[in-house]
Amino acid sequence: MAPIILGGSTYWKRGPQSRYAAFFDIDWHAPPYRSRGRILVLVLGRPYAEELEAGHIELRYDDTEGSFSAWYHEHRFPIAPECYGAILRTAVAFAAARTTSTGSRLQELAAVHSAQSHGRDAMPNVKSELAAVAGAGAIIHQGLAAYRVAAGQPGPIRKLHLLLERQHYRLAWWRLAATEINYRRFFDISSLAGLVPENAAAFGAMHQAVQRMIARGEIQGLRLDHIDGLRDPVAYCRALLRLVNPEPAVDGRHLYVVVEKILADGERLRNFQGSPERLVMNVSMRFRACCSKSVDKVHLTAFGGSPVQMSAPSMPF
């Protein structure tokens, strides 16, 4: 397992109000030239204005879910529920359906969901109510043409842009990562956001699957990847050991934990200091070339102990 990263875009749709916001290492503070902080989503192949004007960003409606999303090729981004009212009013008006029974019902929902505060639990209600309206899909799909970009029509571009500006994320050109990214990521992979295991709720959620497998007796040990990306790797390992090896030990056995780290040339593996009765092995692999998979050396270090080297010919794998 890699305890530092998780693909995060689905967890950010409520922004700082999301129950998962504190799980990620995100700077939600807005820069001086923006009204509020938003997570930067670096997926666009060209600058935002170019992709928007080209019609590559689309607003779509899912009849089954009752949900609105912005799509960029295969990437889907949820629209915040507080925006549903404005979208419904625009769609009903554009489809000339205000006087129909379905159109009237959609306008009622628009009024309700424009006036009420949308907390964490509001989204399921908005979506389920919308999906239950008979004939809503036909009107909405027709009406979303108001947001569909077409050559020589600035109106749809402006509508879609203003809608996207109200989201808790900002779609951006991938090259802006070097200057504007506002969250910790895994190397330069923007889709993998850094987790914060120092947060107790985040730590518990991150290890639910591990705890279930331990309870069922399905695993005998763990291998951790890239823990040097954590704020405090040693503290994380100690917390993990307390989690996977509670006292008294189950059936008198302890799980082992292996920590992997790729060393740069000349870098030495730092020993972890801790309780000697809990065994942690630090495994480091040094590669001959940047993209080579051939292992040159493997260092095995007992928790708080001395390193042991194994050369490639003698390795059992």
N, C-alpha and C positions, 0 to 999 in steps of 0.2 A: 504494500500500500504506500501511497505518496501522501503524507499527512499535511502537505502544505498547499495543495491545489484542488480546485474543483471548477468545472465549467459553470459559470455563474449567472448567465444572462436571464434564465428563468426565475432566479431568486431575487432579481433586482426590480421587478415590475412595479413594486410599491415604493421604491426609492428608500430614503432614510426611515420611512414608516414601516418598512417590511420587517417581519419578525426575524428575518435572516440578515438584516443589514449589518449587525455587529459581528456576524460570522466571518466577514471578509475585511481585508485590510484596504479600505477605501477612504479617500479624502473627499468628503461630501461638501466641503466648503467651496462656495462659488468664487471664481476669479472676479476681480473688480468689474470687468466688462460684462458679466452675466448676472441675471437677477437671482438665480438660485443654482445650487450645485447639482450636477447630473453626472451619472457614470458615463465615461467615454466608451463607446462600442466601436472598435476599430475593424470594420468589416468591408468598407467601401473600397472598390478598386480604383476610384478616381475621387477628386474633391467632391464634397457633398453637393454643392450647387450643380455641378456637371451631371452627377447621377440623378438628382432630382429632376432637372430639366429634360433629361433623356427618357424619363418615365420608368426608370429601373427600380424606383421605390413605389410600391403600390399599397393602397389600403384595401383590405379584403374582409369579408364577413363569412363566418363559419356557421351554417344553419344549425348543425347538430349541437354545437357548443353554445350558440348564442353570443359569440365573441367577435371582437374586431381585432385585427392585427395588421401591422405594417410588415410587408414582405420585401426583401431584397434578394432576388434569385431564390436560393433554397433556404435562406435565413428568415426566421419568423420572430417578430418582436411584438409582444402584447401591448395593446393600447390601454391606458389607465382608465378605470371605470368612471372616474369623474368626467371623462370626455364623451361618454356614451350619449348623454343627452343632446349635446351639440351636433354630434354625428347624425343621430336619428332625426332631429329637426331638419337638418340640411338634406338628408336623403329623402324624406317624405315630401318636402317641398319640391326638390328637383324631379321626383317621379310624378309630380302632380297628383298625389294620393291623399291630400289633406281631408277631403270630404268622404273618403271610403271608410268603412268600419275598421278595417285593419290599420289604415293610416291614422284614424282617430286614436286607436289603442296605442300605437307607437308614439304618438304625440303625448299621450298621458304618461307613458313610461319616461319619455324625455323630460317632462316637467318634474316628475317625482325624483329622478336621478340627477337632475341639475340642481335641485333645491337641497337635497339631503347631504350630510357629510358622509364621505366614503372611507370608513375605517378598514381595518384588515379583513373583516369578514363580509364586506359589502359585495365584493366581486361575484361570489357564487350566486347571490340573490339576483343581481343585475342580469347575469347571463342566463340563469334558469327562467326568469320571467320573460326575457326576450325570446328564448328558444321556444317557449310555450305559445307564442302568438301565432295563430294559424295564418298562413299567407304572408308572414313578415319577410321571409327570405326573398320573395320575388320583388317586393317593393324596395327593400334595402339594396339588393344587387343592382337594380336599375338606378337607384338614387346615388349610389357610390360613384357614378360617372361624374358627379360634381367634383370629385377629388382626382379624377383620372387625367393625367397629364396628356395634352395634345398640342401639336405644333401651332403656334400662333394664338394660344389661349392662356394668358397669364393667370386667369382666375383660379383654375384648379391647382396650379403650382403654388399660388399663395395660400389657398385653403389647406393643402397638404402640409406645406411648410409650417404654418401656424399650429396645426395639430401636432406635428412632430416636436415642436418647441415646447409643448405642454407635457411631454413625457419625462420620466425620471432618468432616461438615458438619452444620449446624443449620438446619432449615427455619424461616423467620421471616417475619413480617408485613413487607411492603415499606416501611411507614412507619418502621421501626426503622433505616433506612439513615442517617438524620441523626444518630443517637446511638450506634449499636453496630457499624456496618460496620467490618470489620478488614482490608480490602484496598483498594488503589487501583483506581479504576474510571474509565471514560470518561464525563466529565461526570456525569450522574446515572443512567446506564444500568448497572444492577447486573449485568447478564448479560455485560458486556464488562469483563474484568479487566485490570489493568495488567501488562504484561510488563517484564522486567528485562534489557535487552540488554547491560548491563554484565557479565552472566554469560556467559562464553565459550561454554558449551554451549547456552545459550538463544539467543545471537546466531547460532550456526551453524544451529540447527534452524529459527529464524525465516526464514532466507534460503535454505533448500535449494531451494525452487521457483524463486526468482530466479536462483540459480546454474545450475540446469538450463536455464532459458530463455536465459540468456546463452551457455551452452555450445552450444546449438542455433541461436544467431543469431536468436532470435525477437523480441528487444527491442533498442531503440536508446537507451532512457533509462528513468528511474524518476521517478514523482511521489510524494512522501511527504506524508501528511496528519497534522496535529496533532502534530508532533514536539515542540512546546513543552510537551507533557505528560511528556516524558522527564526523567530526573534531570539529564542532561548532553547536550542536543541537539547541541552542537558536537562532542563526543567521538564521539557516535554517527555523525554525518555523516562524520567523518574515517575511522572504522572501515569504514563502508559504502563509501566511495570506494576504500579499499585493497582491499576485496573485489571490487567490480565493475570496477575499473580496475587490475588487477595490472600490474606492470612485468616484462618489456616489454609494451606494449599489444598486444592481439590484432588482427592485420591493420593495425596502426598507428592504430587508432581507439579513442577513449575514449567511454564512455557518459556522457550528461549526467544530472544529478539535479536535479529540481525540488522545492522545499520549499514547501508551502502553509501559510498561517496566516491565520486570520480576525482582523483587528484591531478593537479597540474604538475608539470615538470618542476621538481625541486620542492614541492609542497609536502609537508610532513603531517601525518594523521595525528590529531590531538587526542590523547586519551580522555575518556570520560571518567570522572571520579564519582564513586558511589558505593552503595552497600555491596560488599564482596560476595554475599550469599546469593545475590541476584545476578545471574549471568547475562551479560549483554556482549555480543560479538560485533565489533566494528569491522566491516568488510569493505576494503577499498580496492577498486580496479583502476589500474593505470593503463591507458591505451597508447599504442605506438604512434598512431596518427589520429587526427581530429575525427575522421569519419570511419576509422577502422574498428572492427569488432574483435580483433585479436587481443587477448588479454596478455599483458606483459608480466605483471606481478599481482599477487593477491596478499594483502596483509590481514591477518586475523588477530584481533586484540580483545582479550578478555576485559570485562568491565573493571576498570581501574588497574589492569595488569600490563604486561609487556607484549609488544607486537611479535608475531610469528610470521615469517614470510614463506610463501609457497611459489615456486617457479611454475611456469605454464606446463612443462612436460609432466609434472607430478600431480597436477590437479585432477581430482576425481570426477570432473564434469567437462 
